[in-house]
Amino acid sequence: MKREINIAVWERADQFRFFSSFTEPFFGVTVRIDCTQAYRYAKENNLSFFLVYLYQALKAANRTEAFRYRITDGRVFLFDQVHASPTINRPNGTFGFAYMDFHEGEAEFYAAAQQEIDAVQQSTGLIPAVAGENVIHFSAVPWLDFTSLSHARNYHFPDSCPKISFGKVTEENGVKTMPVSVHVHHALADGFHVGQFVETFQEGMKGL
């Protein structure tokens, strides 16, 4: 479900009108997330660490209102829920895009997500059969401890979905961390909202 935002009385009206006219309206930041507890939780429960942090990030995105806004034909909509569209690596070195529904229940999300991963890894296509505008674009780059990241974009294709990427896990003095890149459409979100997402995501990763 979604509802349209009345831009005329929206507190972000000025920011929306200003940034929505940009050729490149996305901005991004890279932060380090403490994943010590989440990594331990995944190993102790025989879970995919990828799915553990993907679930926590998707849950944090759903808790952050600005990450649920989308632009369609110049109109702004707020979705009740957003889902995941992650890249899934294949054994042959290629990848495919997947679609995963968000479930509040952790076990339910893991089970459905693993089925989607298996399907993509056994396929050869790039684009998932199911997709939508109310998604977060996720990608994992577990080979790189990056300090910044950019995305390939088709500027002729309208896009307002946040993009979140995860890097290589490293350890220092017993603390595991990984870089996380967050890109958002500036007409819909500012650094304040990215900060809300990061704080919620970090709390989820430490609370396992």
N, C-alpha and C positions, 0 to 999 in steps of 0.2 A: 504494500500500500504506500501511497505517497500523497502529499498535499502541496499545492502551489503556494509559493511565497508571494505576498503582495509587495512588490519591489518599491512601490511608491511610499510605503510606510516602514520599510525594512531598515533596521539600524545600519546595515551594510550597503545601503543604496549607493552612496558616493563611491565606495570602494568597488562595488560591482560594476558600475558604469565606467569607472576609470580603467580597471584592469581587464575587463572583458573585451576591450577594444585592442588589446595588445596582440602582436603576432605570436609572442611567446609569453603566455600569462602564468606559466608554472614557475615556482621557485622551490629550491630544495636545500635541505641541511643534512649533515651526517653526524650522528651521535654514537657513543659507545654505550652498550647495554650490558649490565652485569647479568650473565646467564648461568652463574655457578649453580644456583639451586635448581633452576629449570633443567640444566644438563644432568644433574644428579637424579632428579625426579624421573627423567626420561629413561635413564639407564636402570634405575632401581625397579621401574615398572615395565620394562621391556617395551618401551614406546619409541616411536620415531621422534627424534629431537626436532626435526623439521616440522612435524605436525604439532608438536607441543608449542613451539614459538609461533607457528602460523595461527594456531587457535587463539593464543594470548593476544597477538597483534590484531586479529580480526575482532575479537571481543573488545579490545580497547578502541578500535575504530568505531564500533557500534555505540560505545559509550561517549564518543566525541561527536557532538551534533554537527559540527562543521564538516566532518568527514562523510556525512550522509546527504549533503547538498549535491545536486547535479543541475547542469544547465542543458535545457532542451529547447531549440528554436528560440533562443533569447529569453526564455522563461526559466525561473529557478524553482526547483522542487526539492522537498525534504522527504526522503524515504524513511519508512519505519525501520527498515533493516537493510544492511548492505552485506554482500557476500564476497567470496574470494575468487579471483581469476589468477592463479599462480602459474609460473612456468614449471614444467616437470622435465627433469633431465632423463634421457634414455641411455641405455647401455652403449649405444653406438656413437655417443657424443652429440647427438642432436637433442632437441627439446620440443615439447608441444605445450600449448596453452590448455589449462584445465578450468573447469567451473566447479566450485564447491559451495554448497549452501551453508550458511551459518546456523549452527544449532547451539543453544545455550548449554545443553548437556554435553560435557566434554567427551564422554565415551561415544555418544551418538555421532558427534562431529568426526572423531577419529575413524570410526568404522566406515562412514560414508566417504570420507576423504581418501581413505586407503583404497577403496574400490575405484575411485576416480583416477588415482595415481596408477593403479594396475592397468586400467583401461588405456590411459595415455601412453604408458610405456610399451604396450603391446600394439600400438597403432603407429601410423606413419604420417598422419595429418598434423597440421599446425593449429588450426582454429577449432575450438570446442563446439560440439553440436548445440550446446545451450550456453547462452551468454546474455548479458544485459547491461544497462547503463548503471545500475545500482551495484557495482562491484568495486573492489579495491584491486588494483593490479599489483601482484606480488611477484618477486623474483628472488632467487637465491644464487649467490656467487660464492660458494663455500671454499673456493681456491684462493681467494684474495682478501687480504686484510686492508681493504680500501679506506682512504680518508675522504674521498669524494666520489661522485658517480653522476653520470648523465644518461639520458635516455634517447633512443631513436624515436623520432616523432614524424607523423604525417600531418603537416600543418593544414592540409586541405580537409582533414577529417576532424570534425568537432569532438573534443574530448575534455571532460572535466573530472575524470576519476583520479583519486589519489594513487600514487605509485610508491610502494614500499619495497626496499631491497635489503637483503641480509647478507653479510659477509662471513669471512672465516673466523672461527672461534680460536682465540689465543688465550694463554694462561700466564699469569705473572703473580708470584707470591701466593699461589693457591686460589687466585680469583680468575675465573673465566669470563671473558668479555667478547663481544662481537660488534662490528660496525653495523649500523642500521641507517639507511638513507631514506629520507621521506620527502617526496615531491607533492605539492598540492597546487591547485588552481588559485591564484591570488585574488580572484574576484569572489571566491567563496571562503577563503581561510587566510589567516595571518600567522605570524610566528607564535602568537599567543595560543592559537588553537593547536599548532604542531606541538607546542610545549605541553598542552593538556593531554594529547595523545601519548607522547613519550612518557610522561609521568605515570599515566594509567597502565601503559604497556610494561614499564619497569616494575611497577607494583605487582602486576600479575606474574611476572617472571620470578620475582623474589618470594611471592606468597605461596609457591607450590610446595 
